[in-house]
Amino acid sequence: MTRQLHLNLFIHGRGHHEAAWRHPAASPLALTDIRYYTDLARQAEAGRFDSVFLADTLAVGEDVARAPRSWLEPITVLAALAGATESIGLIATCSTSYTEPFNLARQFASLDHISRGRVGWNIVTTWLATASGNYGGQGPLSHADRYERAEEYLRVVCGLWDSWSDDAVLDDRDSGQYARPDGIRALNHVGEHYHVSGPLNVPRGPQGRPVFVQAGSSVTGRRFAARHAEAVFTAQMEKATARDFYAELKALAAETGRAPEQVLVLPGLSPVIGSTEAEAQRFVRELNDLSDPEVGRKRLSGRFGGHDFSHLSLDEPLSPNDFPDPATVQAARSRTEVIIGLVRRERPTLRQLLGYMAGARGHFVTAGTPEQIADLIEDWFRDGAADGFNLMPPVLPAMLEVFIAEVVPLLQKRGLFRAAYAGRTLRSHYGLEWPRTVS
Ligand SMILES: Cc1cc2nc3c(=O)[nH]c(=O)nc-3n(C[C@H](O)[C@H](O)[C@H](O)COP(=O)(O)O)c2cc1C
C-alpha cells in the first residue's frame, strides 16, 4: 500500500498565534462555547483529517488577564465531539502525574465506546510546575520521576483495558448470561506508585485501547515514545532537526522490537496562507502587531519552570548564557532545548525570539501560497522528516478553512492524502495494528 500522509488538527485557543484571539478572522464564539469545538471538528472531518486533538494544562497561566486558552476540559469536550461527528479521530491529553489510572482507563474506555472506536490519548507527564499546587501541593515531581511513574502507569492502564477479553460480553437475554466470567479478570497490581485491583468496570472498547499519542521530546521522552507511542507530536523549528528527530525515533522504536511504521511522527506546522506571498506576509504582520511581548515573556518563564527573565532588555541580542542549562530544567525540557538552539544559531533579540514563539510556541511557522504549503508538506513527507503533520492554524477557523479549501485538494491530487475515509476508527485512519487481544 502506498504511504499516506496523516493530518491532525490541533485545536488551541482561537488559533495558535498568541494574538489570534483578537484577530478579526477568529471565531466570534466564546472559548467556553461547545459549538466552537464541534464546528471545527466537523470542518476537519469534511477535510478528511485523521483526527482532532486537544491539549491540556492543569493550572491557569500567569498571563491569564491578557491571554486566553482553550478552557473546557478535553475529555468532556471529546464526548460532545463524538456525538457531533462520524469518522474523525478524537485525541485528548490526560496527565499520568495527576490522574488516577483507574479513572483514566475508565474514561477513555467509555469514550472509545461513545465514539465507536475513534479515541486517542495524548500521554503527558505535565511539565507545568504550578499544576502541583492544585493536586495535593507536594511540589512538582522531577522530570525523571514523572517519566518513571508514567512507565508504571502505562502498565496499569493497559492491564485494566486488557482485563476484559474482546468477547467477554455475551448479553444473552434468553439464557440470562450477560458476560463470560472467564473473560473478565482482576489485575491485582501492586507496584511502587500504584495499587490497583481491577478489573475495569467498563468492557473493552472497540479499539481495544485508545491510540497512544506522545509529545515529549527530551531524551527520556523519546525513549518513552519509542516504547509506547503510536503517534508522536513534536515541535521542530527546521527541516534538518525534524529529519534527525524522525530518524532517531524510528531507530529507537526498531531497537525496542517495534515496526517503525507503527510509530507515526507528526511535527507541528503552523501555516499562514495567502493567495500571494505578499498577502500571507500581510496577515503575519497583522498578527504580530496584536502581540504583547510581556505576555510572551511570562510564557517563556513558564517553559523554564518560572525562571525570571524580567531583567533582559527586549532589543539586545540574546546569548545562551541568558538561559538556565536545559539539563537543570524540570519543566518543558525539550522545548527549552529548541529555544536555546535557536538563540545559539541566530542570536535574536528577546523581542525577536518572543515574536517567533508567539507564532506557535516553538513549532514550525511558515507563510506562503497554497502551492508553497503543499510543496513543503510533500517535501518533509517524502524526505524523511514527517509521516504527516499536527496542523496548528494560526487563526481559527479562518486558516483551517483556507487549508481545507486550497491545500487539501492539492495534496489529494498529488495522491498523498485520502479523498474519503477507508475505515471508521482512529486506528484504521493511522494504519495502526490492533492491540493484542486477551482470551
Ligand atoms: C504538540 C504538543 C502538544 C503538547 N501538549 C501538552 C499538553 O497538552 N499538556 C502538557 O502538559 N504537555 C504537553 N506537551 C508537552 C510534552 O508532552 C512534554 O510533557 C514536555 O515537552 C516535557 O517533556 P519532555 O522534556 O520529554 O519534552 C505537548 C508537546 C507537544 C509537542
The ligand as a MOL file (V3000), in Angstrom:
LIG
                    3D

  0  0  0     0  0            999 V3000
M  V30 BEGIN CTAB
M  V30 COUNTS 31 33 0 0 0
M  V30 BEGIN ATOM
M  V30 1 C 2.1700 19.2340 20.1440 0
M  V30 2 C 2.4640 19.1130 21.6040 0
M  V30 3 C 1.4090 19.1460 22.4990 0
M  V30 4 C 1.6400 19.0550 23.8650 0
M  V30 5 N 0.5830 19.0910 24.7080 0
M  V30 6 C 0.7850 19.0610 26.0270 0
M  V30 7 C -0.3090 19.1780 26.9110 0
M  V30 8 O -1.4490 19.2820 26.4850 0
M  V30 9 N -0.0600 19.1500 28.2430 0
M  V30 10 C 1.2040 19.0220 28.7450 0
M  V30 11 O 1.3580 19.0040 29.9590 0
M  V30 12 N 2.2690 18.9170 27.9190 0
M  V30 13 C 2.0800 18.9480 26.5910 0
M  V30 14 N 3.1480 18.8700 25.7450 0
M  V30 15 C 4.4790 18.7450 26.3470 0
M  V30 16 C 5.0420 17.3440 26.3500 0
M  V30 17 O 4.0990 16.3300 26.4020 0
M  V30 18 C 6.0700 17.1010 27.4560 0
M  V30 19 O 5.4170 16.9250 28.6690 0
M  V30 20 C 7.0150 18.2090 27.6400 0
M  V30 21 O 7.5420 18.5310 26.3920 0
M  V30 22 C 8.1230 17.8180 28.6350 0
M  V30 23 O 8.6700 16.5780 28.3130 0
M  V30 24 P 9.9960 16.4410 27.5110 0
M  V30 25 O 11.0050 17.2370 28.2640 0
M  V30 26 O 10.2630 14.9770 27.4450 0
M  V30 27 O 9.7110 17.0110 26.1340 0
M  V30 28 C 2.9620 18.9420 24.3630 0
M  V30 29 C 4.0320 18.9070 23.4630 0
M  V30 30 C 3.7870 18.9880 22.0830 0
M  V30 31 C 4.9560 18.9330 21.1410 0
M  V30 END ATOM
M  V30 BEGIN BOND
M  V30 1 1 1 2
M  V30 2 1 2 3
M  V30 3 2 2 30
M  V30 4 2 3 4
M  V30 5 1 4 5
M  V30 6 1 4 28
M  V30 7 2 5 6
M  V30 8 1 6 7
M  V30 9 1 6 13
M  V30 10 2 7 8
M  V30 11 1 7 9
M  V30 12 1 9 10
M  V30 13 2 10 11
M  V30 14 1 10 12
M  V30 15 2 12 13
M  V30 16 1 13 14
M  V30 17 1 14 15
M  V30 18 1 14 28
M  V30 19 1 15 16
M  V30 20 1 16 17
M  V30 21 1 16 18
M  V30 22 1 18 19
M  V30 23 1 18 20
M  V30 24 1 20 21
M  V30 25 1 20 22
M  V30 26 1 22 23
M  V30 27 1 23 24
M  V30 28 2 24 25
M  V30 29 1 24 26
M  V30 30 1 24 27
M  V30 31 2 28 29
M  V30 32 1 29 30
M  V30 33 1 30 31
M  V30 END BOND
M  V30 END CTAB
M  END
